[in-house]
Amino acid sequence: ADHLKARVLGRIGGEGGTKDAGFRVDKISDGSSACGFAWTWTSNELEGLRGTTFVELNSSNQIQYVREIPEPIYKPGDLTLEILKAVTADATPKPLPEYVSATPKKANEVAKYLFNEVQGADSEEGMRFFDESIVYRDFNYEEVLRGKAEVKKFIDDFSFPGITFATQRFDDGVAATCFTWEVILEGAPEGSAIKGISFYEVNDAGLITYVRDVPESGIKPPPLGKLARQFRPAVGVFQPVAIGSREGGM
């Protein structure tokens, strides 16, 4: 509680002493036992740091678990892929996992099917759950992916021997879902798994229309992120942008 209070007090002054530091919820899942939301820091007509928070309740509806990850200030882009492939260069290819084809419609069930059943087996099977209008935000990259062709290339690029996206906690959202995961790399030192959070939104047909992936930094605390939040605590980034200039908080 003291840690959370200190973080809030650090932003109260706002950008330039305007005392209007805000917290905008861009998207939120509709889970009941757990949920997640995508957010943006705002202040004085500016918006800055973005991230995702996952919250899980116990049987008494008290918060028992929280994972919150902000976007990295430095987005390495394809360097991420090159590093992961270098770490797993000696990985032994494994037989493709078997799965029973299904067509879930609820957001949390779609995510579970894609990651717990289909992952590593057949990208075409996974792609049938993405709408043609898909907008995919992975915070390792500066730009969003738009359309199924770009998303398929992204998924195929990150499908190689030695890498596993292991899911950890899911909410029970129907129209949107949030879940936590870690990237396990064959050949990487023990305890080096990178944790993350994903937010998926589906339409009435159960097709995915929006994704936000946020990986944690491999260095804790992330040096650039820490500096940015010290330098501009209200917006949390070195170069904020005008409010509303990033469609849907993307």
C-alpha positions, -999 to +999 in steps of 0.1 A: +000+000+000+028+024+008+045+017-025+013+024-044+007+056-024+042+069-032+036+063-069+004+082-069+019+111-049+047+113-074+023+122-102+000+147-084+019+178-095+009+172-131+029+183-162+045+217-155+028+221-121-007+220-136-019+195-109-041+177-135-022+144-138-048+118-150-052+081-157-073+072-187-087+037-191-086+030-228-101-006-228-113-029-201-123-066-201-156-078-188-144-105-165-159-109-130-134-131-111-105-112-127-102-085-154-076-063-171-075-029-185-053-009-210-044+026-198-026+058-206-012+086-183-024+121-192-017+156-180-022+192-194-035+182-229-008+156-232-008+118-230+022+097-223+030+063-208+007+034-217+004+000-202-018-028-190-030-040-156-043-075-147-064-078-114-076-110-098-101-113-070-105-139-043-138-156-032-146-125-010-141-101-040-109-088-025-079-081-047-055-110-043-032-105-073-021-076-095+003-075-124+010-042-140+034-035-169+041-002-186+053+000-222+091+001-226+105+035-235+129+019-259+112-004-283+138-027-299+116-038-329+130-068-348+161-068-326+139-086-301+134-114-326+171-116-334+180-119-297+154-146-290+166-166-320+203-163-309+194-175-274+176-205-288+200-213-317+208-247-303+172-257-295+160-291-308+129-290-329+100-308-313+071-327-329+041-304-336+016-305-307-017-322-315-050-304-309-087-309-314-101-281-336-127-260-319-144-226-324-148-208-291-166-175-291-159-160-257-128-139-256-111-158-227-118-191-243-104-179-277-072-168-260-069-201-241-075-221-273-049-202-292-022-203-266-029-236-247-040-257-276-029-244-310+003-226-302+032-240-322+010-264-342-007-245-370-007-207-376-035-210-402-057-225-375-049-195-352-054-170-380-091-179-385-098-162-352-085-128-363-109-104-380-098-087-412-097-054-394-074-066-366-052-039-349-023-056-331-001-035-307+030-052-295+051-028-274+084-042-286+076-022-318+068+014-324+041+008-350+009-012-347+002-042-370-030-038-391-047-065-410-044-103-410-014-104-434+008-083-410-004-103-380+003-136-396+038-126-405+044-115-369+031-147-355+051-169-379+083-149-372+080-156-335+072-194-340+106-212-340+121-240-319+130-232-283+104-205-276+072-210-256+047-184-246+034-200-213+002-186-200-002-181-163-035-164-153-067-156-173-097-135-166-132-148-175-140-120-200-165-126-228-162-095-251-126-089-240-100-108-220-067-101-202-042-127-193-006-130-180+022-151-195+059-156-196+083-164-225+104-195-218+135-199-239+153-231-243+190-225-234+183-194-214+196-192-177+171-204-151+149-176-138+153-154-169+118-159-183+103-126-195+068-119-181+040-101-199+003-092-202-020-094-232-054-078-238-076-093-265-109-079-277-134-098-299-165-089-319-199-106-319-186-134-341-158-142-317-131-128-340-102-108-325-103-072-334-077-057-310-046-070-292-022-053-269+009-072-257+031-057-231+064-074-221+083-065-190+118-052-192+147-077-189+164-052-166+146-042-134+139-014-129+141-005-166+167+024-167+150+045-194+116+040-179+128+050-145+146+081-158+115+092-178+092+089-148+117+109-127+121+135-154+084+139-163+065+121-135+031+132-147+033+116-182+061+090-176+078+094-210+104+118-225+082+129-254+044+129-247+020+136-275-013+155-278-043+139-261-063+119-286-035+118-312-031+080-307-063+064-318-079+043-290-048+048-268-028+028-292 
